[in-house]
Amino acid sequence: MRLLVFQHSPLDHPGVMRRYLAEDGIDWDPIDTYTGCTLPPFDDYDALVVMGGPQQTDQELAYPWLKAEKNYIHRAIMEGAKPVLGICLGSQLIADVMGGCVGPMAVPEIGILAVETTPAALGDALFDGFASPSKTLQWHLNAVLKLPPSATHLMYSSACENQAFRIGDRVWGLQFHMELDSKMVLGTEAFPEYVAALEVQNGAGALLRLADETERHSGELDRSARRIYDNFIALA
């Protein structure tokens, strides 16, 4: 098995999933799409994972490479043969290319917060065995405001209605970060706009407090991430 992973910054890698992949002996190719590099043929891979990032879906003028990536994601989804998973920005890109609406939230959703499943999630292949409600790590300024016409709504939180969705039976978008651990949270200091949004909500020193809270909930977060990962690999 071989996975293709789109990365949008040096920080936004698969995180804890790198450990799972190593334990399972699964090959994966990280593609730094933000460098404008050539995207490899999807024929060479069994699944696509699209990570988060500091960009927004409508910033194609600032980040011209977004157009090529969007086209690639759209083609991969329309082929319908292989699983596709989007996380945070990745989820928003999937929604965008499939006719949904992405835009800024009135209040950014940041912190260790609960998500809950909708009735439609019962029997969903990706969330089989996923507890509801579950703690997740949220860190996003934009959100999917309207799902694509073909999407099934799977999860919500008190601040963000569209926490997870499915298109067909092979494509999923997750707004929450299943991949982050406390070290990755601390690494977010490289993006001042994200730290500023966090401190506006929670005051000075909020980044360190969020890292501590992430560490306190690391067991539950890891179990949830592993469940989603295992289900996705089974699909692939």
C-alpha positions in Angstrom: 0.0 0.0 0.0 1.1 3.5 -0.8 -0.5 6.8 0.3 -0.2 10.2 -1.3 -0.2 13.1 1.2 -0.6 16.8 0.3 1.1 19.2 2.7 0.6 22.9 2.8 3.4 24.0 5.2 6.4 22.5 7.0 4.2 22.2 10.1 1.2 20.6 8.5 2.3 17.0 8.2 0.4 13.8 9.2 1.6 14.1 12.8 0.7 11.1 14.9 -0.3 9.3 11.7 3.4 9.1 10.8 3.8 6.7 13.8 0.9 4.6 12.7 2.2 4.4 9.2 5.6 3.3 10.4 4.1 0.7 12.7 2.0 -0.7 9.9 4.9 -0.6 7.4 2.9 1.5 4.9 4.7 3.7 2.4 3.6 7.3 1.9 4.9 10.2 -0.2 4.6 13.7 1.3 4.1 16.2 -1.5 4.7 19.9 -0.5 2.1 21.4 -2.8 2.9 24.9 -1.4 6.2 24.8 -3.3 4.4 24.6 -6.6 5.9 21.3 -7.4 4.5 18.9 -10.0 1.8 16.6 -8.6 2.4 12.9 -9.2 -0.2 10.7 -11.0 -2.8 9.4 -8.6 -2.6 6.1 -10.5 0.5 5.3 -8.5 -1.3 5.5 -5.1 -4.0 3.7 -3.1 -5.4 6.8 -1.3 -5.0 10.5 -0.9 -4.8 12.5 2.3 -5.0 16.3 2.1 -3.6 18.0 5.3 -4.4 21.4 6.9 -2.5 24.6 6.3 -2.4 28.4 7.0 -3.9 29.2 3.6 -7.6 29.7 2.8 -9.5 28.1 -0.1 -10.1 31.4 -1.9 -6.5 32.6 -1.9 -5.5 31.4 -5.4 -4.0 34.8 -6.3 -1.7 34.7 -3.3 -1.0 31.0 -3.7 -1.3 30.1 -7.4 -0.5 26.5 -6.8 -3.9 26.1 -5.1 -5.6 26.0 -8.5 -3.6 22.9 -9.6 -4.2 21.2 -6.3 -7.9 21.9 -6.4 -8.1 20.4 -9.9 -6.2 17.4 -8.8 -8.5 16.8 -5.8 -11.6 17.2 -8.0 -10.3 14.7 -10.5 -9.4 12.2 -7.7 -12.9 12.5 -6.2 -14.7 12.2 -9.5 -12.8 9.1 -10.4 -14.4 7.6 -7.3 -12.2 4.5 -7.1 -9.9 5.4 -4.2 -10.4 6.9 -0.7 -9.7 10.6 -0.2 -9.5 12.2 3.3 -9.2 15.9 3.9 -8.3 17.4 7.3 -9.1 21.1 8.2 -8.0 23.0 5.1 -8.1 19.7 3.3 -11.7 19.3 4.2 -12.5 22.8 3.1 -10.7 22.2 -0.3 -12.9 19.1 -0.9 -16.0 21.1 0.0 -15.0 23.9 -2.3 -14.2 21.9 -5.4 -17.5 19.9 -5.0 -19.7 22.9 -4.8 -19.9 23.7 -1.1 -19.3 27.1 0.5 -16.2 27.9 2.7 -15.8 31.2 4.6 -14.7 32.9 7.8 -16.3 32.0 11.1 -17.7 34.8 13.3 -15.6 33.4 16.1 -12.6 31.1 15.4 -12.9 27.6 16.9 -9.7 26.8 18.8 -9.1 24.4 21.6 -9.8 20.9 22.9 -13.6 20.7 22.2 -16.2 18.0 21.7 -17.7 16.8 18.5 -20.9 14.7 18.1 -22.1 12.4 15.3 -25.3 12.8 13.4 -27.7 9.9 12.8 -26.2 9.6 9.3 -22.9 8.6 10.8 -24.3 5.4 12.1 -22.7 2.7 10.0 -20.3 5.1 8.3 -17.1 3.2 7.4 -14.7 5.9 8.5 -16.3 6.4 11.9 -17.0 2.8 12.8 -16.2 2.5 16.5 -15.7 6.3 17.0 -17.1 7.5 20.3 -19.7 10.3 20.4 -19.2 12.8 21.9 -15.4 12.8 21.6 -12.8 15.4 22.4 -11.0 16.8 19.4 -8.4 19.5 18.7 -9.8 22.5 16.8 -7.9 25.3 15.2 -9.5 27.0 12.3 -10.6 30.5 11.3 -12.7 29.4 8.3 -15.2 26.6 8.1 -17.4 24.8 5.6 -20.5 27.0 5.8 -22.5 25.0 3.3 -21.9 21.4 2.4 -21.7 20.3 -1.3 -25.0 19.1 -2.7 -23.8 15.5 -2.8 -22.4 15.5 0.8 -23.7 13.6 3.8 -23.4 15.5 7.1 -21.7 13.3 9.8 -20.5 15.4 12.7 -21.0 18.8 14.4 -19.8 20.8 17.3 -21.3 23.7 19.2 -19.4 26.2 17.2 -19.2 24.6 13.8 -22.0 22.7 12.2 -20.0 20.9 9.5 -17.3 19.1 11.4 -17.3 16.0 9.2 -19.0 15.0 5.9 -18.8 12.2 3.3 -19.2 12.4 -0.4 -20.2 9.1 -2.0 -18.6 6.2 -0.1 -14.9 7.0 -0.6 -14.4 10.7 0.3 -14.4 12.3 3.7 -13.7 15.8 5.1 -12.8 16.4 8.8 -12.7 19.9 10.2 -11.0 18.9 13.4 -7.3 18.0 13.6 -6.9 14.2 14.2 -3.1 14.4 13.6 -2.0 17.0 16.1 -0.1 16.4 19.4 1.3 18.8 21.9 4.6 19.3 20.1 2.8 20.2 16.9 0.6 22.7 18.8 3.7 24.4 20.1 5.1 24.5 16.5 2.1 26.7 15.5 4.0 29.7 16.9 5.5 29.9 13.4 2.1 31.3 12.2 1.5 34.5 14.2 -2.0 35.0 12.8 -3.1 31.7 14.4 -1.4 32.5 17.7 -3.1 36.0 17.6 -6.5 34.4 17.1 -5.9 32.1 20.0 -4.8 34.9 22.3 -7.7 37.1 21.4 -10.0 34.3 22.7 -8.0 33.0 25.6 -5.4 35.7 26.5 -1.6 35.8 26.6 0.1 32.5 27.0 -2.8 30.6 25.5 -0.5 28.6 23.2 1.3 27.0 26.1 -2.0 26.3 27.9 -3.4 24.7 24.8 -0.3 22.5 24.4 -0.7 21.4 28.1 -4.4 20.7 27.5 -3.6 18.7 24.4 -1.1 16.6 26.4 -3.6 16.0 29.2 -6.1 14.6 26.6 -3.4 12.8 24.6 -4.7 9.4 25.3 -8.3 10.0 24.1 -7.1 12.1 21.1 -4.7 9.3 20.1 -7.4 6.6 20.4 -9.8 8.6 18.2 -7.1 9.3 15.6 -6.0 5.7 15.5 -9.6 4.6 15.0 -10.1 6.9 12.0 -6.7 6.0 10.6 -7.4 2.3 10.9 -10.7 2.6 9.2 -9.3 4.7 6.4 -6.5 2.2 5.8 -9.0 -0.6 5.7 -10.9 1.2 3.0 -7.7 1.8 1.0 
